[in-house]
Amino acid sequence: MHKGSCLCGVVQFTVTGDLPAPSACHCVACRKHSGHYEASVDIPRTALDITAGQEQVKWYQSSPKVRRGFCGTCGSTLFWDPVFQDWTAVAMGAFDTPTQTKLSMHIYVAEKGDYYDIADGLPQNQT
């Protein structure tokens, strides 16, 4: 089990099971939502349990197919949720406990910011 929370600690969650390798998304929407590129891990929605502060999780519908979850108190980026799927993505920075995983790839690098380089040797997908 993996535990996580927002910056102020109001929202707390657990994820059951092993975490697959996360990806780092460099698209404009993820950069604006997170303040930089966003690293997240896709998990079955049934593996996520918001254990405290569910009423403080606010959702922004960023496109017809995706909503983004964040803490309504401190603003922490927490979730990326494709509403027509059976999985959700959890922001890697929100985990409080070791994740025992590593980044697998970078996506949407065609939209990455000009202020940084990607030099970790991982695969880079343009979209």
Secondary structure, DSSP 8 states (H G I E B T S, - for coil): -EEEE-SSSSSEEEE-S-----EEE--HHHHHHHSS-EEEEEEEGGGEEEEE-GGGEEEEEEETTEEEEEETTT--EEEEEETTSSEEEEEGGGBSS-------EEE-GGG--TT----S---B---
